[in-house]
Amino acid sequence: MLTQLVGFFAAFLLAANALFQLALTAGVRWGDAAFGGKVAQEDGSLPTRYRVMSLVSAVVMGLLIVVVLSASGGVNDGPISAGFATWICKSVSVLFALNTAGNLASTNKIERYVMGSATICLTVSFALLGWFF
């Protein structure tokens, strides 16, 4: 039960992040809260190159939702095996830890506090699913 709760929590955070990335892709003026706040155009949107990167990020978040739900048992007979999903969780927990360091080093308060907090939670969730559960 706790494993599934962690999985659903991580899936929720990933979905929220994917929606944020899709909004950036669509041109919403939240560019200051992404990519270190250094690439936003004058109107606050992202340049085309970074919009494409946000789209790729949203797709990756979608795939990670499938992984985290498979690893936690949140979906029965998921498209990937639980063992493979657990291995991916181990790897992704390290990547999220590195991402957290980048978010916490940002000069943008939204990226530092909001995204930093989210990636701390994702790091812990993926670590629990990959290394401990």
Secondary structure, 3 states (H helix, E strand, C coil): CHHHHHHHHHHHHHHHHHHHHHHHHHCCCCHHHCHHHCCCCCCCCCCHHHHHHHHHHHHHHHHHHHHHHHHHCCCCCCCCCHHHHHHHHHHHHHHHHHHHHHHHHCCCHHHHHHHHHHHHHHHHHHHHHHHHC
